[in-house]
Amino acid sequence: MRVDLFDFDLPETSIALRPANPRDSARMLVVRPDGEPVLSDHGVLDLPSFLRPGDALVFNDTKVIPAQLEGLRRRSEEVVTQVSLTLHMRVAQDRWKAFARPARRLKPGDRISFGHSGNSCLLGTLDATVEEKADAGEVTLRFDLSGPALDEAIMAVGHIPLPPYIASKRPDDARDRTDYQTVYAREEGAVAAPTAGLHFTERLFSRLDEVGIERHFVTLHVGAGTFLPVKTDDTDDHLMHEEIGHVSAATANSLNAVRARGGRIVCVGTTSLRLIESAATKEGEIRPWSGATGIFITPGYRFRAVDMLMTNFHLPKSTLFMLVSAFAGLDTMRAAYAHAIAAGYRFYSYGDSSLLFRKD
């Protein structure tokens, strides 16, 4: 499909720079492609009223790490230049794939030293070698540290990698370490938050429990590739970056039981949806799954297991707007986004939410 079909105009004022406070006070646009009305305005706290006893919410329990690293590139003993790297996929105990800026002059064998950003006590804490260089500014780093020691060093010198549309307007701060994390995050490894889950609080969980809504957790470590724009003219030419995920046997069995008794699977966020669809057979059975997924969902995709999707509002011409258009219909989602902009909904990671029913 032509990528320009997924374009729309978004005012800068629609981009949220901070989350709603409290989290569950955000607005929620309900989209029912085959219902009446198709669009209706609600709040996140209204979510239980759109679910039925026996439905199951699926959450991504990945935990964001401070994966934005600022360093100095070295060749021999001479400092050459500053470099900024965003880790996006761990490939070994001592290796990460990362997006580098500027990447043009980086070469395999270059040494990069981190911990120089104004805190002298961190100097020498973390160093790495550029092992490989790929397209689109991606490099593979081999760190001098490994395993838990590397994790601790990244926590010490790294910054929360705010999305570009927020980072271009303000620096990250101490609030972001809490704000840009779901309350149920537990599996470290993401460099971007599963933002639909940022709206959930213990108050909302209590209301969902009262209705009889099940909760299940999967893990997909969201990579920085989620922020990359689609630069091709046709969706067939776009290459998705892979992300590591895991669906346990217990979760797969529980979700299959939900479907068998007529309950609905409601994914909280596009990340959990992509993982469930990666783990599902053509017949809709969800199987235990572990590995890397690069699933790219565009209109025409036949959904296998997911019935409803709760998600924030996404970028024009992004793979995520393509996904929601596949789920609820392109014309419906274009109308939904036009309504959201006119009604003052807040967009992107710290913005408001939507609840999408799948188009039959």
N, C-alpha and C positions, 0 to 999 in steps of 0.2 A: 504494500500500500504506500501511497505517497505520504511522506512525513509531514508535509504542509497541511494535511487534513486535520492534524492534531495541534495546530497552532491557534492561539487566541491572545487577545490583548489583555494584559493584567497591569493595573495601576501599581506603582511602587508603594502606595499607601496601603495596599492590601496585604503586604508581606509582614507577618508578625515577627517582631524582634525579641519578644519575651512571651512565655506561655501564660495562659489564663491562670488566675489565682482566686480560689483554689482550682486545681487541675480539672475537676469534674464540672466546673462552671462554664466550660466551653460550649459553644453552639454546635448543633448537629443537624445537617440537612439530610432528610430521609428521601431516598430516590427509589421509587417503585415503577420500573419501566412498564409493567403490565397492570398497574393499579390505578386507583382514582382516589385522591389526586396523585399525579406522578411525582410532584415535588411538594414537600411540606417542611416547615421550619420547626425545630425542636431544640432541646438541650441534651447534652451527653447524659445527664441524670435520667432522661426519659428512655434510655436504652432498654431497660427491662420491659417496658410496655409493648415493645415490638418483638419480643421473644416469647416462646412457649415453654412450659415445663418439659424437660427432656432435651431441649436444645443444648448445644455445646459450644462454648467459646474456645477458640484456639489462640493461645498467646505465644509470642516469641520471647523466650526468657534470656536472650543474649544480653551481655553487659558491655557497655561502651568503655573502651580503654582510652587513655590520653595519647592518641596515635599520631598527633601532629608534632613532628620533631624539627627543630631548627638546628642546623649544624654548619660546620666549616669544612669545606672540601680541601684535602691536602694531597699534594704530589711530592714525594720525598719529604722534606721537613718544612717545605714552604707552604704557607697558607695561600690558597688560590682564590677562593670565593665563598660566599655564603650560599647555602642551599636549604630549601624547605622540602620536607618529605612527609607524605601522608601514608602510613602503613595501611594496607588493605587486605592482605591475606597472608597468614602464616603458613609456610610450606615445610618447615622443619623446626626443631627446638632452637636453632640459632639463626634461622633465615626467615625473612619477610619479603613479600612483594610490596612495592611502594610506588606512589606517583611522586615524581620529583619536579621541582621548579627552582631554577631553570634546569632543564634536563639536557639541553643541546650539547653542553660541553662535558657532561659526565661520561666517563669511560670505564670499562671494566678494569679493576685494579686500583681505582681511586679510593683513598681513605677519607672517611667522614667522621668528624669528632663532634659529639653532641654535648649539651650542657653549658653552652657559652652565653646563653641569653640572660645576662645580668645577675647570675648567681654563681659566684666564684667557687663556692663549696661543691658545686656539681661538676666542675671541670674534670675531665678524665673519667667520668662515671660511665660513659657509654661511647663506644667507637665501633665502626663497621667498615667493611670493604664492599665496594660495588662489584658484585660477582657477575651479573648479566645486565644487559640493557636491551629493552624491547621497544615496540612502537608506542606512540601516544604518551611519552614521558614516563613509562613504567621501567623500573629497575628492580633487580633482586639484590637485597642486602644480606651479607653474612656478618653477623655481629660477633664481637669478641666474647660476649657472654652468651649463656644458653639456659634454657629452661626457666625455673623460678627466678634465678638471678637476673636474667634478661627482663623478665616481667617487672621485677622490682625497679630496675633502672629506668624502664620506660615510664613507669608510674611517677618516678622522681623528676624526670626531665621533660616529659611530654605535656602537651596541651590538648584539651578537648577539641576535636576537629569539627568545629561548627560548620554547617553547610555554607557554601560560598555566598549565597544570597543574604546570609546573616553576617558572616565574617567580613564581608566587604563594607558593612555599615558600622560594626563595632567589634572590639576584641573580645575574646572569651574572658570570663572572670570566674570567681569562686562559685557564684550562683549556678553557673552552667554545669558544674560537676554533679549537682543534684537535679537541676531542671532537665538536663538532657539525659535522663536515666529513668526507666520505668521503675515503679515501686517493687516490682517482682523480679528485677534483673538479677541473675545469679551466675551465668556462664560467661566468663570474660572472653572477649575476642572480637567484638564489633568495633568498627570505627565510625559508625553512624547509628543513631537510635532507631528502633522500630517505632516510629513516632505516633502511630495510632494508639499505642499503649500508654503514651504519656498522660492520657486523660483519666486513667483509672486510679481510684483511691479506695481506701478501706470502706468508706461510706458507700461507694458504688458497688463494691463487691458484696456488701451486706444486703443491698437491695436485690442484687442478682440471685443471691442465695435464697432469699425469701420466695422468689418466683420459681426456684428449682432449676436454675441454669447450671450445667456442669462447666468445669474449668479444666482445660488440658494445656500442656506446655510442650512446645517443640523448640529447637534451637537452630537459628540461622544467623551466622555471624555476618552482619551487614558490612559490605565493603564500600570503599570510597567511590567505586564504579557507579554506585547508585546516583551520584551527582553529575556524572558525565553526560553532556548533551549528545543527542543523536545528530551526527554531522553528515550523514548520508541523505540522499534525496528519497530513497526507497527503504522501507523497513527491512526488506530482504537482505540488504547490504550491511545492516548494523550488526556488530559483534558484541554480544553481552559478556561482561566480565563475570567469572564464576565466583560463587560464595559457598563456604563450607556449612553444611547443615546436618541435623540428626533428628530422626523420628524414632523413638523407642518402641519396642514391641508392645509394651503395656499401653502406650498412647495410641498406637495403631489399632490394637484390639478394642480399646474403649470407644474410639471414634467409629469403627465399623459397627459396633453394637448400637451406637446412637442412630446410625443410618438404618440399621436393620429394623428398629422399632419405630421408624418414621420421624425421628428427630432431625433437626437441621444442624449442619456444621457452619458456624459463623466465625470466619477468620478475622482476628484483630490485626489488621495491617496487611499490606501487600507481601511482606516478607513471609509471614506464616502461610499465606495463600500459595505463594510460589513453591514453598517447601512441601505443602500437602499435595499440590498438584504434581510435583516431581515424584512423590512417593506413591501416588495412586495409579492403579492399572486402568486400562481403557474401560473396564467394567465398573470402575468406581471403588474398588477395594483398596484400602490404604494399607500399605505394607511397611514393616520396619525399614528404615532407610538411613544411610550415612554416606556422606561424600560431598562432592562439589556439584552444584547445579548452576547452569547458565540458561535456564528456561526463559524464553522470551515470548510473552503472551500478547498477541495483537488480535484485533477483530477477526473472527473466523475460527478462533480457537474453541474447541469443545471442552468445556469444563467437566471434570471427572467426579469431583467429590464435594466442592465447596458450594454452599447455597446462598450465603450472605457474606458481605464484606464491610467492615468498619475501617475507614481510612481517612487520612487528611486530604487536603487539596494540593494538587501536584503542579509541577512546572509545565508550561507549554512545550509541546513537541518532545516530551520526556517519555521514557519507556513506561513509567508508572501511569501517566495519563492514557497511554495506549492500552495498558492493562485494564484500567477501570472502564474504558470504552469497550473493550472486549467483553467485560462482565455485564455491563448494563446497557450497552448499545452506544455507538458514537453520537448519534443525534441526541439521544437522551442526555448524555454527559455534556455535550456542548451546551445544551439548554440549562442543565444543572449548574454549570460553571458560570454561565451568563447571569443566572439568578443569584448565585452566591456573590458575585462581584457587585451586582446592583444592590444587594441586601446588606453589604458590608461585612461578609464573612472574612475571617482572617486566614491567610493562606500559608502553606508549607509547614515545616517541621514543628514550629511553635504555634501553629494556627488552630482553627476549628476543625470539626470532624464531619464526616458524612457516613450514612448507613445505606449501603446499596443492596437491593434485592436483585438476584440474578435474572437476567432477561431470558425467558423461555424461548 
